[in-house]
Amino acid sequence: MQDNLKRRTVLKATGVAAAAAAVTVDTEAVAAEASGTVDVTLKVNGVTKRVTVEPRTTLLDALRERMALTGTKKGCDRGECGACTVLVDGKRIKSCLTLAVMRQGASVTTVEGLAKGDRLHPVQEEFIRHDAFQCGGCTPGQIMSAVACIKEGHTGSDDEIREWMSGNLCRCACYPNIVSAVKAAARKGAGW
């Protein structure tokens, strides 16, 4: 009986020690959780930015409300219209469908980050040249999607451009001009 008691005592003590080790407390994480916020660091348009947001904050809202980058538009807020399209680590995403905390450490490019100083990106130039917008609500998302479309190599034909730009809606129906702008920018080698 003495051996069983010792074994039980040892097992209980080991279990308590293991549980205590598993519950090591990160005081910063606890403080952030208690306050309902979390720090997120992103490289936005080449500049490292750190913002404090609620864990449920979308990347779109972090860009617009916490970083004052209002070029990215909030359209449907459901990922259907594409107005919020940005590049994350070089790939286009709809920023209303991803949480900022999910993109910790990522490189984000918004429409504000395309130009080099006073020189517009070739896609921006072609959108102006081809009159590829009217109200402008969808234009930033269209431009970001066009940049990705060209980089991805999906500009072999008008139909291919339409297919790969189909996630971006234009309520003003500038689609023919958008296709022309994308095609012209692709001919220029607009990957810069």
N, C-alpha and C positions, 0 to 999 in steps of 0.2 A: 504494500500500500504506500509505503514511503517513496518508492521509485516512481509510482504513478503520480503522486502529488508533485514530486520534483519535475517530472516531465511536463505535467500540466502547467506548472508555474513557469517553466522555461518557454513553453509554447505561447502562453498568454503574454509573457514579457516580450517575446520576439514579435508577436502580432501587434502589440502596442507600439513597439519601436518602428516596425515597418509602416504602420499607419501614420505615425508622427513624421517619418521621413517623406511619405507620399504627400503630406499636407504642408510641405514647406511653403511659406507665404512670401509672395513677391509683393512687398509693401507698396510699390508704385502701381502695380496692377490693381491691388485692392483699393487704393485711393482713387484711381481712375474709375473703377467700377462703381465705387460709392458716389462719386460725383456725376456719374452717368456720361463721362466723356473718355475719349482715347486720343492720344497723339498719333498723327499720321504724317509720315515724311514721304514726299513725292518729288521727283525731278520734273518740274513743269516748264516747258519751253526752254529747257537748258539750265534752269535755275532751281536749286534745291529749296523746297519750301516745306515748312512744318506747320501743321494746323491742328487745332484741338476740335474734335467733332464728336457728336453722339455716335455710337457704333452703328446706328441705322441710317446714317447720312450717306446719300448716294454720292458717287464721284461728281456727277453733274452739280449737285447742290454745294459740294465742297469747292468746286471751281468757281461757281457763280457767287455764292454767298460768303465764303470764307477767304477766297483769294481775289475777289473782284475781277474775275475773268469772265465777263458777260457776253463774249462773242459766241460761246457755245449756248445754244438756245434750248429752252424747255418747251417742247411742243406738246406731245400727248402724255408724256411721263409714264408710258407703258411700253416703250421700245418699238412702237409701230411706225412712227413718222421719220425717224433718223435725224431730226434737227439737232440732237445732242451728240452726234458722232464725233469722236476724238480718236487720236492714235495713242495706244498704250503699248509701249515696247515695240513700236512700229506696226502694230496691227490695229485695224479699225474696230471700235466697239461703240455700243450705245451707252453713253455714260449714265443714263437714267436707270440702267438695269444692273449696275454693279455698285457695291458699297465701296466707299473710299478706303476703309480698313482692309478690304480684300486686295487693294492695289499698293499696299505698303512697299515703299522702295522702288516703285515702277517709274518709268520715264513716260510722261504724258505730253503730247503735243496737241495744242488747241489751235484754232484758226489764227489767234493772235501770234502764235509762234512760227508761222510759215514764212512771213516776209523776212528779208535780211536788211535791216535798217529801213531805208525808204524804198527799197526795191521789192516789189511784190513777187510772190511765188509765181511761176509760170501758169499754174492753174488759176490763181486769182486774176492774173492778166487776161487769160482767155475767157474767163467768166464775164469780165467787163467787155472785152472785145466782141463776144458773141451774144451779148445781152441775155445772159443765162439766168436772170433773176428779175423779179418784179418787186414783191413786197419785202423780200429779204429774210423772211422767217426761217426758211429752210436752207438758205445759202451757206452758212458756215458748215452745216452738216453735209451738204452736197459737196462743198469744196474738199472737206476732209475725206469724204468717201472717194472722191475723184482722185485725190493724191494716192490713196491706198490702191485704188483700181489700177492706176498706171504702174505703181510699184509692183503690184501682183502680176502684171502682164496680161490683164484682161481687156485689152483695147484692140483686138484683132478685127472687129467689125462693129457696126452700129448695134446690131443685135446683142453682141457680147457685152458691149458697154451698157446697154439697157438692162441686161440681165444682172450684171454685177453692181449696178447702181440702183437696183429695184428696191432696196431697203430704205431708200430715201424718197419721201413723198414731196411733191411740189403742188401746193394748192392752187397756184397760179398757172399751172400746166405749161411750164417752160421746158418741158422734156426735150423737144427737138434741139433747142439752143444749148441745153446742158450737154447733150450727146456731142454736138458740134464742138463745144468748148473742151470737153474731155479728149476728143479725138485730136484737136489742134495741139493741146498741151502735151499729149503723148508723142506726137510727131516732133515736138521740140525736145523731147527727152526730159520731161518735167520731174524726174526723180529727185533732183538736187537734194 
